[in-house]
Structures are given as structure tokens and as C-alpha cells.
């Protein structure tokens, strides 16, 4: 059931692993996207704006958990590549303790700070109740979000990217059905979308847990695996926390941009949200290449084969550049038609806003794709600090653009904060990666 990436053709291994990852990432996005589509079509532009404006905040919270668990899984991949399965199981057991602690603290803190956070984001007063209710439900369900991310990260560390995909497909379908039932049948409004999301995520986590218990003998944890070790906790935190912070720091920049967009009103909020979701779906190929290279690099680093690491990263860079050109063409030529899945064709102003965003950012997709490559390659090698520093560069670039044009600029100029952030993130990532590889070749 596992997939050893330390031997065989790198391109075939990477593509074979990446495709299920890509499909899985798309279906994972359907939780929030399905909410937006159904809310936009059945409840109107205000509901779309309300749910859409939470995207950056959800990215902040869920991104932290995703980064944290992905960081833990790097150790799992390295111990699996080194064929030290007892150490691998111990690290998984210790990560369970950490995840439980973080979920408890985060759920309590975020529920208490829900409305103050939204006010800091300039959430419109007429949408405040809907946004606050939706986010409260999402916060209350963080336990299932964390569970799924942790379980699927372990599966991917062992080279299984297909199983999480199957569970996501099932739960995504359930989410859509529940959205329709809660909104159309029971008239629950925006809150219905939140409940549908949490229930669907819970189902995907449960399916993942059952599958691991039945199919993965190497992942069956014993009592001795849970023997508490401060040393192991420290190692997990040293890699997991910077990866979680990397997501969160990036999300903070996105929240700053969202706050600037909110000032323009519901039409711009809806158009920006719809365009962002289309972009996220299409650009998930970059995210998937990144997650794939993290597993590939982690296993080969554990096996001590640095030349194979270097070859895999180079070949992935070529594939990402080719995909960037294709995605750019798709967004510029077909993006306006894709937006119509969120809105009625009569909402022409929302459509114009979305097209403006695409024109501002599409040319920079090669930089976006490269961020995921080098960030995840460094994480797979066991380095967490510099990838986090890349997130800091992103945050600074976004904030600089927004604050420079505050009160003076237009929507197009605000959108340019994304390309600026993507380029800035590569400033520490690329030089450090090549420095690390050079040092490894000198040993």
C-alpha cells in the first residue's frame, strides 16, 4: 500500500503521485467553493460576498494546521525512507499529542476572538452576522479538519496519494448535497453552508482513519509508541511550527489584501472571491507538485541519495514552467466563463471585477509555481526556517503594496500585491536551496 520513491524514474514517480494529489486538493477546495456557488446562486451576491470574504481567514487557520501536520509528516517520510519503522510510528504518536493540544487552544481562542477579528478585516456591518456565524461553525469543527489533515499527511508520507483522494471525493459530494438540503430545503442560510462543511470534513477524517486501521500494518501504533518524549516533541515542533507559521504568515498577507478589497463593497468582494477560487482550483497543480516533491525529497533524503533529490527538483521545475504557460492561457481566455458558476450572468459588474484580477496576476504564475517547488523541497530536506522566511517576504510585499496605495489607488493596483508577493517569496528560497545542494555535494 506504500510507495517507495527512492528508486525508479523520477518523472514517472512524481507525476503518478502528483495527479491524485491534484485531484484531492481540488476536491478539498470544494468545501468552501461549493458553499460559495450554492450561496451565490440561491442566496445572492451578499451571501457570496459573506462566505467568499472568509477565504483568507480560513486559509490562515486551516493553513496553520495543514502546515503543522505536513511538517510532522516530513519526519515520517524520512524515517520511512530510512526503513526505521519503529521510529516512524513513535513520531506519529507524538504528533497526535501535539495536534490535540493545538486544536483545543485554537478552537477556544478563535471562538472568543471571532467578531473582533472580522472587524479588523473591515467586514461590512450588513454582512457581519452571516460572516460571524459561518466562521463560528468552522472554528467549532477544527478538530475534524486537523484529523483529516494529519491522517492524509501520514498516508502521503508513505507514498499513498490516492486514498485521501477517494475519501475527499465522497465527502465533497456529501458537502454539496448537504449545502442544497440545508439552504434550499431547510432555509438555513449561510449557517447551513458551515454545517455542511464540518459534517463533510468529519466524514473524510473518519474514512481515512478506518482505512489506515484496516490496510496499513506499518501504521498500527502500540502502547510503547506513545511513550512521551520531549526530544521527539521538540524535533517535530522545530519542523512543524515553522511550516505552520509559513502558511499563517502568507495568510496574514492575504487577509490584509482582503481588508483592502472589503472597503470597495460587496460587488468587489464577490468578484475578488470568485476569481480567487477559480485561480485556486486551476493553480492547485502547483500545490500538488509541491506536496509531491516534499515526499519525494523526504524519502530520498532519508535514503541518503542527494543526487536523486537534485534531479527530481530540476525535472519538477521544468514541468511547473510548462504548466504555468498553459494555466496562464486558460485563465486569460476562459476565466470570465468560469466565473459564471458563482454568479448569474446578469451580475456584469462582479464579472468585470473578476476579469480585472486575472489580468493583474496571470503573468506571474511561473513565480507562484516555483514557490511551492523550492519551499517544499527545502522542507523535505528538513529545513523549516527559510521556507517560513519566504512567507515573511510575501507578507511584507503584500502589506507594502496595500499600504502604499491606501486611499489613493484602485482595485487593479491592490491586485498587483499578489504578483509582488510571489516574486518576493523566491528571494530567500532559491538561493538557499542551491546553497544547500552545493554543500551536500561537497561532503
N, C-alpha and C positions, 0 to 999 in steps of 0.2 A: 504493500500500500504506500510505501515511501518512494522517493525519487532521488537517487544519488546523482548529484550534478558535478561530481569530481572527475568524471570520465565521460567520453563521448563528444560528439560535435557540439561546440558551444552555441552556435546559431540555432540548431535544431532544439537543443535543450531549452534555450531561452524563449524561443517562440512558442514551443509546446507548453511551457509553464505560463507564459505571459497571456496567451489567449483566454484561458479560463479565468485568470486574474482580471483581465479587462472586462469580460462579461460580468464577473462578480462585482466589480466596482460600479459598473453601470446599474446593476440591479440594486446595489446598496443605496445608490443615489435616488432610486425610485421612491424611497420612503418619503423624502421631502418633496421630490418632484411631483409624485402622484398627488400629494396634498395640495401643491400649488395648482396643478392642472384642474383638479376637480373643484377646488375652491374658486379658481378664476372663472371656470365655465358655469358653475351653479350658483356661486355666491357673489360674483362680480369683481371689479378691479380693486376695490378696497380690501377684500379678503385676500386676493392675490398679493397685494402690497404688504398686508399684515404678515402673512406666512413667509413671503419672499424676503422681507426685511430681517427675518430671524436666521437666514442662511449663514451669515458671518458669525453670529453668536453661537450657533450650533457647531460650526466649524471650530470655534475656539474650544468649546467644551469637549466635543467628541474627538476633535483632533488631538487634544491632550491625552485622552485615554488611548487613542489609536497609536500615538507616538510612544507612549509609555509601554504598551504591550508589545509593540513592534521592536522596541529596544530590548525587552526581555527575550524576545524570540531570536535575536541575533546570537545570544549565548546558546540557545537551544540548537540553532543551526551549526554553530561551531563545534559543540560537543558531539552532535550527530555526525558531522564530517570527520571528527577525530575518532569516531566509533567508541566513545566513552558514554554509554547509555545510562549508567548509574548516576553520573554527574548531571547528565541531561535531565533526568527525572527529578533530581534534587532541586535543580534550578527552577523547574516548572512549579514544584511545590512551594518554593519560597516566593515565587511571583504571585501565587494565589493569596498569600498573606498580604502582600503589598497592595494588590488590586482591591481587596476587601476594605482595607484602611482608607484608601483614596476615595472609593465610592461613597463611603459613609460621610466623610468630611465634605466632599464636593456637593452631595445631594442636599445636606443641611445648609451649607453656606450659600449655595446658589438660590435655593428657595427663599431664604431670608433676604437676599440682595436682588431679587428678581426685578422689581419695579425701579429701584434706583439705577440699575444697570441700563434699563431701557431708556430712562430719562437722559442719561449721559450720552446715549446714541441718538438723541433728538427724535425719538419716536413720536409721531403726531398724536396729539391728545385724543382725537376722534378714533384712533386705532389702538389706543393703549390697552383697553380692556381685552380685546381679542389677542393682541400680541402677548400680553402678560399671562393670560390663561393658557395659551398654546405652549409657551415656554415652561410654565409650571409643570405641565404634564410631561414634557420632555425631560425635565430635571428629575422628576419622581421616578422615571424609567431608566435612569442611568445605570442601574445595576444590570439590566439585561443588555444594554449597549456594551458595557465593559465585558460582560461574559462572552458575548459573541466575538468581539474584537480579540480577546485573549485566546479563545479556543481556535479561531481561524488562523491566528498568527502562529500558533504551535503547529497546526497542520501544514501551513506553508513553509515553515522552517524545515520540515521533514520532506519537502518537495511535493506535497499534495495541494494543488491549487484548484482541483476540480470539485472536491466535496463541498467546500464552502460555497461554490457557485450554485450547486444544486439546491442547497438549503436557502440561499438568497432568492432564487427563482420562486420557490414555493412561498416564502414569506412575502415577497414583493406582490405576488398575485393576491395573497390574503389581504395585504395592506390596501390594495386598490378596491377589492370587494368591500372591505370594512369602511373605507372612505365613502363609497357610494351609499352603503347602508346607513351609516351614521349621519351623513349630510342630507341625502335625498329622502330617505325613508323616515328617519327619526328627527330630522331638522336640528341637529346638534351644533351646526355652525362650525366655526374654526376649531372649537374644542374637540369635535368629532375627529378631525384630522390628527390631532395629537394622540388621542386614544388609539386610533388605528395604527399609528406608527409604533407606539410602545408595544402593543399586542403582537404585531408582526415581528418586531425585533426579538421579542421574548420567544416566539416560536422558532426562529432561526437559531437562537442560542441553545434551546433545548434539543433540537435536532442534531446540532453539532456535538453536543455532549453525549447523547445516546450513541451516535456514530463512532466517536472516539472510544467509548467504553466497550463497544462490541467488536471493532475492527482493528484497533491499534494495540497490539500486545506490548509494544515497547513504551507505550504511554500509560500503562496501568501503574498508578502510583501506590506505593506501600507505606505502612506506618513510618518506617525509618526515613523515607524521603522527606517527611515533614519535620524532621529534627531541626529545630530552629538554629540558624547560623547567621550571626551578624556579618561575617565575612562575605557570605553569598549575597545577603541582602544589599550590602554595600556595593558589590560588583554589579548587581542588577540595577541599582539606583544610579550608579555612575554612568551607565549607558542609557537606561530608560528615561531618566529625568531630563537630560539634555534633548533627547528626541521628542519627548512630550512638550518641552518648552519651545522647541523649534516650530512645532505645529501651532502652539499657542501664540508665540510671538508673531508668526505670519498672520494668524487670525486677528490679532490686535490691529495690525495694519489694515486688514480688510474691514474691520469694524470702524476704524477712523474714516475710511472711504465711504462706508455705508452711512455714517453720520452726516457726511458732506452731501451725499445723494438725498437723504431724507429731507433736507432743507428745501429741495425743489418740489416736494409734494408727491402725492400718490401716483400720478402718471409716470414720473421719472423713477420712483421706487419700483413700480410694476415692470417697466421696460428694462431697467437695470437688472432686476431679479430674473426675469425671463431669459435675457441674454446670457447672464452668468450661468444659469442652469444648462442651457444649450451648450455653452462652451465647456462646462464641466463634464458633460456626457461625452462629447467628442474628444476632449483632451484627456480623458481617463486612460487612453493608451499610454500617455507619458507616465502617469501614476503607476500603471501596471508594469511598465518596463523598469521603473524604479524599484518596486517591490520585488520583482523578479531578480534584479541584479543584486539586491541585498541578500537574498537567499543564496544565489549563485556564488557571490563573493564570500559570504559567511562560511559555506561548506568548503570551498576551496582554500580559504584562509586556514580553516581548521585542519585541512589535509596538508597544509604547508606548500601549496602549489601556487606561488605568486605569479609566475609567468602565465598560467592559465587565467588568473584573475585579470591581468593586464589585457590579454587577448579578448576576453569576454566583454570588458568595458569598452574597448575600442570598437568592436563589432556592433555593440548596442548603440554607441554614439552614431554610427552610420545609419542604423535603422531608424533612430529617432529623427535625424535630419530629413530623411526621406518622408517619414510620416508627417513632419511639420509642414512640408510643402503641400501635401495632399489635404491636410486639415485646414490650412490657410485658404485654399481654393474652395473647399466645401463651405466654410463659414461665410466667405465673401459672396459666393454665388447663390447659396441655398439658405443662408441663415435667416433671411426675412420670412421664408416659408415655414421654417421650423418654429418660429416664434408663435405661429398661429395655433399651435397645440395648446398654448396657455390662454389665448385671448380670442375674442370674437373678431372677425375681420373688420368690423366697424370701428374698432379701437385703433384708429390710424396714428394717433399721437404716441401711444405706447409703442407701436411698431417702429416709428421713426427714432424713438429713444434707443431701442434695442439695436437698430442698424448703426446708429452713431457710435455705440460702444464697440461693435465689431470692427468698424473702420479704424478706431483708435488703437486696437490691440492686436489684430490678426497678424500683422507683420512681425511681431515679436515671439511667435510660437517656438521657433528654434531655441530661443533662450529659456523659455519655460520648460521645454522638454529636457534640456541639458541640466537644469537644476535638479530634477528628480534622479537623473543618472549619477551625477557626481556626489550628491548628498547621500544617496543610498549606498553607493559604492564605499564611501568613507565609513558609513555606519556598519556595513557588512564587515569591514576590516576591524571594527571595534572602536572607532573614533566618534565621539558624540559631541565634543565641544565645538569644533569648527563647523559642522553642519548647523548647529544652533546659531553660531555666529553669522552664517548665511541668512538665517531668519532675522537676525538683528539688522543686517544691511537692508533686507526687504522692508522692515518696519520703518527704518529711518528714511528710505527713499519715498515710500508712500506718504508718510507724515509730512515730509518736506514739500512734496508737490501740493498736497491738500492745504497746508498752512500758507504756502506761498500765494495761492490763488484765492484764499478765503475772502469772500465778499467782492472779489474783482473778476474772477474767472467764470468760465461757462462749463456746461456739463462735459463737453468733449475734453477739455483740459483736465477735469477731475479724472476722467477715464485713463488719461496718459499715466496716471500713478501706477497702474498695473505693469506696463512695459518697463517703466523706470525701476520698479521693484524687482522684476525678473532679472534684469541686467545687473543690478546691484548685488543680488544674491550670489552671482557667479564670481564676484571679485575675490572672496576668500576661498571658495570651493575648488575652482580649477587649479590654481597654483598649489594649493595644499595637497590635492590628490597626486599631482605629478611629483611633488617633493617626496611624498610617502613612497610612491612606487620606485623612485630613484634610490631612496635609502634602502628599500628592500632588496634591490638589485646589487647593492654594494656589499651585502652581508655574505 
